[in-house]
Amino acid sequence: MAAHEKAQAKGEQVEGKVKKVVGGAVGNESLKAKGQAKESKGDLRQAKEKAKDTVKPE
């Protein structure tokens, strides 16, 4: 399950970055904001997974 969560985090980060860049390029502030939100969601998910990996007993 953790690998799925990590992949989902990367996907959200990439999707968010693309939306943010495209929104900025075409002057669409709404798209740019949605991209930033999606990218942030991916960042938070990635941080959560890293924290779980750190705490996980070996």
PDB file of N, CA, C and O in Angstrom:
ATOM      1  N   MET A   1       0.825  -1.197   0.000  1.00  0.00           N
ATOM      2  CA  MET A   1       0.000   0.000   0.000  1.00  0.00           C
ATOM      3  C   MET A   1       0.867   1.258   0.000  1.00  0.00           C
ATOM      4  O   MET A   1       0.507   2.260  -0.619  1.00  0.00           O
ATOM      5  N   ALA A   2       1.973   1.213   0.670  1.00  0.00           N
ATOM      6  CA  ALA A   2       2.814   2.410   0.753  1.00  0.00           C
ATOM      7  C   ALA A   2       3.338   2.812  -0.626  1.00  0.00           C
ATOM      8  O   ALA A   2       3.418   4.000  -0.938  1.00  0.00           O
ATOM      9  N   ALA A   3       3.689   1.838  -1.441  1.00  0.00           N
ATOM     10  CA  ALA A   3       4.188   2.151  -2.782  1.00  0.00           C
ATOM     11  C   ALA A   3       3.103   2.846  -3.603  1.00  0.00           C
ATOM     12  O   ALA A   3       3.389   3.760  -4.377  1.00  0.00           O
ATOM     13  N   HIS A   4       1.864   2.407  -3.428  1.00  0.00           N
ATOM     14  CA  HIS A   4       0.742   3.038  -4.132  1.00  0.00           C
ATOM     15  C   HIS A   4       0.594   4.486  -3.677  1.00  0.00           C
ATOM     16  O   HIS A   4       0.384   5.376  -4.502  1.00  0.00           O
ATOM     17  N   GLU A   5       0.698   4.726  -2.394  1.00  0.00           N
ATOM     18  CA  GLU A   5       0.576   6.091  -1.864  1.00  0.00           C
ATOM     19  C   GLU A   5       1.708   6.984  -2.380  1.00  0.00           C
ATOM     20  O   GLU A   5       1.485   8.146  -2.721  1.00  0.00           O
ATOM     21  N   LYS A   6       2.916   6.436  -2.434  1.00  0.00           N
ATOM     22  CA  LYS A   6       4.059   7.216  -2.928  1.00  0.00           C
ATOM     23  C   LYS A   6       3.876   7.563  -4.401  1.00  0.00           C
ATOM     24  O   LYS A   6       4.168   8.681  -4.824  1.00  0.00           O
ATOM     25  N   ALA A   7       3.395   6.604  -5.174  1.00  0.00           N
ATOM     26  CA  ALA A   7       3.152   6.858  -6.589  1.00  0.00           C
ATOM     27  C   ALA A   7       2.048   7.893  -6.773  1.00  0.00           C
ATOM     28  O   ALA A   7       2.132   8.751  -7.652  1.00  0.00           O
ATOM     29  N   GLN A   8       1.028   7.807  -5.950  1.00  0.00           N
ATOM     30  CA  GLN A   8      -0.067   8.775  -6.029  1.00  0.00           C
ATOM     31  C   GLN A   8       0.437  10.171  -5.685  1.00  0.00           C
ATOM     32  O   GLN A   8       0.030  11.150  -6.311  1.00  0.00           O
ATOM     33  N   ALA A   9       1.321  10.267  -4.694  1.00  0.00           N
ATOM     34  CA  ALA A   9       1.891  11.563  -4.320  1.00  0.00           C
ATOM     35  C   ALA A   9       2.669  12.163  -5.479  1.00  0.00           C
ATOM     36  O   ALA A   9       2.528  13.348  -5.782  1.00  0.00           O
ATOM     37  N   LYS A  10       3.495  11.339  -6.133  1.00  0.00           N
ATOM     38  CA  LYS A  10       4.271  11.834  -7.277  1.00  0.00           C
ATOM     39  C   LYS A  10       3.344  12.285  -8.404  1.00  0.00           C
ATOM     40  O   LYS A  10       3.575  13.315  -9.039  1.00  0.00           O
ATOM     41  N   GLY A  11       2.296  11.502  -8.642  1.00  0.00           N
ATOM     42  CA  GLY A  11       1.343  11.865  -9.691  1.00  0.00           C
ATOM     43  C   GLY A  11       0.666  13.191  -9.407  1.00  0.00           C
ATOM     44  O   GLY A  11       0.494  14.010 -10.310  1.00  0.00           O
ATOM     45  N   GLU A  12       0.281  13.408  -8.154  1.00  0.00           N
ATOM     46  CA  GLU A  12      -0.359  14.675  -7.785  1.00  0.00           C
ATOM     47  C   GLU A  12       0.615  15.833  -7.935  1.00  0.00           C
ATOM     48  O   GLU A  12       0.236  16.916  -8.382  1.00  0.00           O
ATOM     49  N   GLN A  13       1.878  15.606  -7.560  1.00  0.00           N
ATOM     50  CA  GLN A  13       2.875  16.663  -7.685  1.00  0.00           C
ATOM     51  C   GLN A  13       3.083  17.048  -9.151  1.00  0.00           C
ATOM     52  O   GLN A  13       3.126  18.230  -9.490  1.00  0.00           O
ATOM     53  N   VAL A  14       3.209  16.053 -10.002  1.00  0.00           N
ATOM     54  CA  VAL A  14       3.436  16.316 -11.429  1.00  0.00           C
ATOM     55  C   VAL A  14       2.220  16.993 -12.048  1.00  0.00           C
ATOM     56  O   VAL A  14       2.355  17.982 -12.769  1.00  0.00           O
ATOM     57  N   GLU A  15       1.029  16.460 -11.767  1.00  0.00           N
ATOM     58  CA  GLU A  15      -0.195  17.052 -12.312  1.00  0.00           C
ATOM     59  C   GLU A  15      -0.338  18.501 -11.852  1.00  0.00           C
ATOM     60  O   GLU A  15      -0.696  19.378 -12.639  1.00  0.00           O
ATOM     61  N   GLY A  16      -0.059  18.741 -10.582  1.00  0.00           N
ATOM     62  CA  GLY A  16      -0.156  20.094 -10.048  1.00  0.00           C
ATOM     63  C   GLY A  16       0.832  21.043 -10.698  1.00  0.00           C
ATOM     64  O   GLY A  16       0.490  22.177 -11.032  1.00  0.00           O
ATOM     65  N   LYS A  17       2.066  20.574 -10.875  1.00  0.00           N
ATOM     66  CA  LYS A  17       3.085  21.427 -11.493  1.00  0.00           C
ATOM     67  C   LYS A  17       2.697  21.783 -12.924  1.00  0.00           C
ATOM     68  O   LYS A  17       2.868  22.925 -13.350  1.00  0.00           O
ATOM     69  N   VAL A  18       2.172  20.804 -13.667  1.00  0.00           N
ATOM     70  CA  VAL A  18       1.760  21.056 -15.052  1.00  0.00           C
ATOM     71  C   VAL A  18       0.638  22.093 -15.083  1.00  0.00           C
ATOM     72  O   VAL A  18       0.691  23.045 -15.862  1.00  0.00           O
ATOM     73  N   LYS A  19      -0.374  21.910 -14.237  1.00  0.00           N
ATOM     74  CA  LYS A  19      -1.489  22.868 -14.204  1.00  0.00           C
ATOM     75  C   LYS A  19      -0.999  24.256 -13.826  1.00  0.00           C
ATOM     76  O   LYS A  19      -1.437  25.255 -14.396  1.00  0.00           O
ATOM     77  N   LYS A  20      -0.089  24.314 -12.860  1.00  0.00           N
ATOM     78  CA  LYS A  20       0.429  25.603 -12.401  1.00  0.00           C
ATOM     79  C   LYS A  20       1.180  26.310 -13.517  1.00  0.00           C
ATOM     80  O   LYS A  20       0.994  27.508 -13.731  1.00  0.00           O
ATOM     81  N   VAL A  21       2.025  25.577 -14.229  1.00  0.00           N
ATOM     82  CA  VAL A  21       2.811  26.170 -15.316  1.00  0.00           C
ATOM     83  C   VAL A  21       1.912  26.597 -16.472  1.00  0.00           C
ATOM     84  O   VAL A  21       2.057  27.698 -17.002  1.00  0.00           O
ATOM     85  N   VAL A  22       0.987  25.725 -16.859  1.00  0.00           N
ATOM     86  CA  VAL A  22       0.083  26.052 -17.964  1.00  0.00           C
ATOM     87  C   VAL A  22      -0.794  27.245 -17.587  1.00  0.00           C
ATOM     88  O   VAL A  22      -0.993  28.154 -18.393  1.00  0.00           O
ATOM     89  N   GLY A  23      -1.316  27.240 -16.360  1.00  0.00           N
ATOM     90  CA  GLY A  23      -2.145  28.358 -15.912  1.00  0.00           C
ATOM     91  C   GLY A  23      -1.387  29.674 -15.944  1.00  0.00           C
ATOM     92  O   GLY A  23      -1.933  30.704 -16.338  1.00  0.00           O
ATOM     93  N   GLY A  24      -0.131  29.640 -15.529  1.00  0.00           N
ATOM     94  CA  GLY A  24       0.696  30.846 -15.566  1.00  0.00           C
ATOM     95  C   GLY A  24       0.994  31.290 -16.985  1.00  0.00           C
ATOM     96  O   GLY A  24       1.017  32.483 -17.285  1.00  0.00           O
ATOM     97  N   ALA A  25       1.222  30.316 -17.854  1.00  0.00           N
ATOM     98  CA  ALA A  25       1.573  30.640 -19.238  1.00  0.00           C
ATOM     99  C   ALA A  25       0.417  31.277 -20.001  1.00  0.00           C
ATOM    100  O   ALA A  25       0.623  32.180 -20.812  1.00  0.00           O
ATOM    101  N   VAL A  26      -0.797  30.806 -19.739  1.00  0.00           N
ATOM    102  CA  VAL A  26      -1.948  31.337 -20.464  1.00  0.00           C
ATOM    103  C   VAL A  26      -2.675  32.433 -19.690  1.00  0.00           C
ATOM    104  O   VAL A  26      -3.651  33.003 -20.180  1.00  0.00           O
ATOM    105  N   GLY A  27      -2.197  32.725 -18.482  1.00  0.00           N
ATOM    106  CA  GLY A  27      -2.818  33.784 -17.693  1.00  0.00           C
ATOM    107  C   GLY A  27      -4.102  33.370 -17.002  1.00  0.00           C
ATOM    108  O   GLY A  27      -4.933  34.219 -16.676  1.00  0.00           O
ATOM    109  N   ASN A  28      -4.274  32.085 -16.775  1.00  0.00           N
ATOM    110  CA  ASN A  28      -5.472  31.577 -16.109  1.00  0.00           C
ATOM    111  C   ASN A  28      -5.146  31.379 -14.627  1.00  0.00           C
ATOM    112  O   ASN A  28      -4.581  30.355 -14.242  1.00  0.00           O
ATOM    113  N   GLU A  29      -5.503  32.357 -13.805  1.00  0.00           N
ATOM    114  CA  GLU A  29      -5.170  32.311 -12.384  1.00  0.00           C
ATOM    115  C   GLU A  29      -5.879  31.163 -11.659  1.00  0.00           C
ATOM    116  O   GLU A  29      -5.331  30.593 -10.715  1.00  0.00           O
ATOM    117  N   SER A  30      -7.078  30.829 -12.093  1.00  0.00           N
ATOM    118  CA  SER A  30      -7.824  29.733 -11.467  1.00  0.00           C
ATOM    119  C   SER A  30      -7.094  28.408 -11.680  1.00  0.00           C
ATOM    120  O   SER A  30      -6.939  27.630 -10.739  1.00  0.00           O
ATOM    121  N   LEU A  31      -6.652  28.151 -12.889  1.00  0.00           N
ATOM    122  CA  LEU A  31      -5.924  26.921 -13.194  1.00  0.00           C
ATOM    123  C   LEU A  31      -4.599  26.893 -12.438  1.00  0.00           C
ATOM    124  O   LEU A  31      -4.190  25.852 -11.923  1.00  0.00           O
ATOM    125  N   LYS A  32      -3.948  28.021 -12.379  1.00  0.00           N
ATOM    126  CA  LYS A  32      -2.680  28.125 -11.667  1.00  0.00           C
ATOM    127  C   LYS A  32      -2.879  27.812 -10.181  1.00  0.00           C
ATOM    128  O   LYS A  32      -2.068  27.100  -9.588  1.00  0.00           O
ATOM    129  N   ALA A  33      -3.942  28.333  -9.580  1.00  0.00           N
ATOM    130  CA  ALA A  33      -4.229  28.080  -8.166  1.00  0.00           C
ATOM    131  C   ALA A  33      -4.584  26.614  -7.927  1.00  0.00           C
ATOM    132  O   ALA A  33      -4.160  26.023  -6.933  1.00  0.00           O
ATOM    133  N   LYS A  34      -5.361  26.031  -8.834  1.00  0.00           N
ATOM    134  CA  LYS A  34      -5.705  24.613  -8.703  1.00  0.00           C
ATOM    135  C   LYS A  34      -4.454  23.750  -8.797  1.00  0.00           C
ATOM    136  O   LYS A  34      -4.319  22.758  -8.082  1.00  0.00           O
ATOM    137  N   GLY A  35      -3.550  24.130  -9.674  1.00  0.00           N
ATOM    138  CA  GLY A  35      -2.292  23.405  -9.810  1.00  0.00           C
ATOM    139  C   GLY A  35      -1.457  23.488  -8.551  1.00  0.00           C
ATOM    140  O   GLY A  35      -0.877  22.493  -8.115  1.00  0.00           O
ATOM    141  N   GLN A  36      -1.397  24.666  -7.970  1.00  0.00           N
ATOM    142  CA  GLN A  36      -0.637  24.852  -6.729  1.00  0.00           C
ATOM    143  C   GLN A  36      -1.237  24.004  -5.610  1.00  0.00           C
ATOM    144  O   GLN A  36      -0.507  23.396  -4.828  1.00  0.00           O
ATOM    145  N   ALA A  37      -2.555  23.963  -5.536  1.00  0.00           N
ATOM    146  CA  ALA A  37      -3.235  23.168  -4.508  1.00  0.00           C
ATOM    147  C   ALA A  37      -2.952  21.680  -4.698  1.00  0.00           C
ATOM    148  O   ALA A  37      -2.684  20.968  -3.730  1.00  0.00           O
ATOM    149  N   LYS A  38      -3.013  21.214  -5.937  1.00  0.00           N
ATOM    150  CA  LYS A  38      -2.770  19.796  -6.232  1.00  0.00           C
ATOM    151  C   LYS A  38      -1.321  19.433  -5.913  1.00  0.00           C
ATOM    152  O   LYS A  38      -1.048  18.374  -5.348  1.00  0.00           O
ATOM    153  N   GLU A  39      -0.409  20.308  -6.274  1.00  0.00           N
ATOM    154  CA  GLU A  39       1.008  20.063  -6.002  1.00  0.00           C
ATOM    155  C   GLU A  39       1.256  20.012  -4.490  1.00  0.00           C
ATOM    156  O   GLU A  39       2.010  19.164  -4.012  1.00  0.00           O
ATOM    157  N   SER A  40       0.631  20.905  -3.751  1.00  0.00           N
ATOM    158  CA  SER A  40       0.768  20.920  -2.299  1.00  0.00           C
ATOM    159  C   SER A  40       0.196  19.645  -1.680  1.00  0.00           C
ATOM    160  O   SER A  40       0.766  19.098  -0.736  1.00  0.00           O
ATOM    161  N   LYS A  41      -0.918  19.183  -2.209  1.00  0.00           N
ATOM    162  CA  LYS A  41      -1.518  17.941  -1.722  1.00  0.00           C
ATOM    163  C   LYS A  41      -0.545  16.782  -1.924  1.00  0.00           C
ATOM    164  O   LYS A  41      -0.392  15.940  -1.039  1.00  0.00           O
ATOM    165  N   GLY A  42       0.103  16.734  -3.067  1.00  0.00           N
ATOM    166  CA  GLY A  42       1.100  15.706  -3.338  1.00  0.00           C
ATOM    167  C   GLY A  42       2.297  15.819  -2.406  1.00  0.00           C
ATOM    168  O   GLY A  42       2.828  14.809  -1.943  1.00  0.00           O
ATOM    169  N   ASP A  43       2.724  17.055  -2.129  1.00  0.00           N
ATOM    170  CA  ASP A  43       3.837  17.272  -1.206  1.00  0.00           C
ATOM    171  C   ASP A  43       3.492  16.761   0.193  1.00  0.00           C
ATOM    172  O   ASP A  43       4.314  16.120   0.848  1.00  0.00           O
ATOM    173  N   LEU A  44       2.275  17.051   0.639  1.00  0.00           N
ATOM    174  CA  LEU A  44       1.849  16.596   1.961  1.00  0.00           C
ATOM    175  C   LEU A  44       1.754  15.076   2.021  1.00  0.00           C
ATOM    176  O   LEU A  44       2.151  14.463   3.012  1.00  0.00           O
ATOM    177  N   ARG A  45       1.231  14.476   0.968  1.00  0.00           N
ATOM    178  CA  ARG A  45       1.129  13.012   0.934  1.00  0.00           C
ATOM    179  C   ARG A  45       2.531  12.393   0.969  1.00  0.00           C
ATOM    180  O   ARG A  45       2.752  11.396   1.656  1.00  0.00           O
ATOM    181  N   GLN A  46       3.467  12.976   0.236  1.00  0.00           N
ATOM    182  CA  GLN A  46       4.836  12.470   0.218  1.00  0.00           C
ATOM    183  C   GLN A  46       5.479  12.610   1.599  1.00  0.00           C
ATOM    184  O   GLN A  46       6.168  11.698   2.058  1.00  0.00           O
ATOM    185  N   ALA A  47       5.260  13.729   2.250  1.00  0.00           N
ATOM    186  CA  ALA A  47       5.810  13.937   3.590  1.00  0.00           C
ATOM    187  C   ALA A  47       5.240  12.914   4.574  1.00  0.00           C
ATOM    188  O   ALA A  47       5.959  12.400   5.432  1.00  0.00           O
ATOM    189  N   LYS A  48       3.945  12.624   4.444  1.00  0.00           N
ATOM    190  CA  LYS A  48       3.311  11.634   5.314  1.00  0.00           C
ATOM    191  C   LYS A  48       3.947  10.268   5.113  1.00  0.00           C
ATOM    192  O   LYS A  48       4.221   9.559   6.082  1.00  0.00           O
ATOM    193  N   GLU A  49       4.183   9.897   3.860  1.00  0.00           N
ATOM    194  CA  GLU A  49       4.789   8.589   3.574  1.00  0.00           C
ATOM    195  C   GLU A  49       6.222   8.523   4.078  1.00  0.00           C
ATOM    196  O   GLU A  49       6.647   7.485   4.585  1.00  0.00           O
ATOM    197  N   LYS A  50       6.974   9.611   3.949  1.00  0.00           N
ATOM    198  CA  LYS A  50       8.345   9.626   4.470  1.00  0.00           C
ATOM    199  C   LYS A  50       8.352   9.491   5.982  1.00  0.00           C
ATOM    200  O   LYS A  50       9.206   8.804   6.543  1.00  0.00           O
ATOM    201  N   ALA A  51       7.401  10.146   6.646  1.00  0.00           N
ATOM    202  CA  ALA A  51       7.296  10.046   8.099  1.00  0.00           C
ATOM    203  C   ALA A  51       6.949   8.612   8.508  1.00  0.00           C
ATOM    204  O   ALA A  51       7.497   8.095   9.481  1.00  0.00           O
ATOM    205  N   LYS A  52       6.059   7.983   7.779  1.00  0.00           N
ATOM    206  CA  LYS A  52       5.692   6.599   8.087  1.00  0.00           C
ATOM    207  C   LYS A  52       6.907   5.683   7.902  1.00  0.00           C
ATOM    208  O   LYS A  52       7.113   4.768   8.699  1.00  0.00           O
ATOM    209  N   ASP A  53       7.713   5.918   6.862  1.00  0.00           N
ATOM    210  CA  ASP A  53       8.900   5.114   6.635  1.00  0.00           C
ATOM    211  C   ASP A  53       9.917   5.297   7.750  1.00  0.00           C
ATOM    212  O   ASP A  53      10.597   4.346   8.137  1.00  0.00           O
ATOM    213  N   THR A  54      10.023   6.500   8.263  1.00  0.00           N
ATOM    214  CA  THR A  54      10.977   6.802   9.327  1.00  0.00           C
ATOM    215  C   THR A  54      10.579   6.119  10.627  1.00  0.00           C
ATOM    216  O   THR A  54      11.438   5.623  11.356  1.00  0.00           O
ATOM    217  N   VAL A  55       9.306   6.091  10.918  1.00  0.00           N
ATOM    218  CA  VAL A  55       8.796   5.537  12.163  1.00  0.00           C
ATOM    219  C   VAL A  55       8.670   4.014  12.102  1.00  0.00           C
ATOM    220  O   VAL A  55       8.690   3.350  13.137  1.00  0.00           O
ATOM    221  N   LYS A  56       8.542   3.466  10.909  1.00  0.00           N
ATOM    222  CA  LYS A  56       8.312   2.027  10.734  1.00  0.00           C
ATOM    223  C   LYS A  56       9.452   1.214  11.352  1.00  0.00           C
ATOM    224  O   LYS A  56      10.618   1.458  11.042  1.00  0.00           O
ATOM    225  N   PRO A  57       9.132   0.250  12.221  1.00  0.00           N
ATOM    226  CA  PRO A  57      10.189  -0.609  12.775  1.00  0.00           C
ATOM    227  C   PRO A  57      10.720  -1.563  11.719  1.00  0.00           C
ATOM    228  O   PRO A  57       9.972  -2.033  10.862  1.00  0.00           O
ATOM    229  N   GLU A  58      11.989  -1.840  11.785  1.00  0.00           N
ATOM    230  CA  GLU A  58      12.610  -2.706  10.773  1.00  0.00           C
ATOM    231  C   GLU A  58      12.692  -4.120  11.239  1.00  0.00           C
ATOM    232  O   GLU A  58      13.187  -4.982  10.512  1.00  0.00           O
TER     233      GLU A  58
END
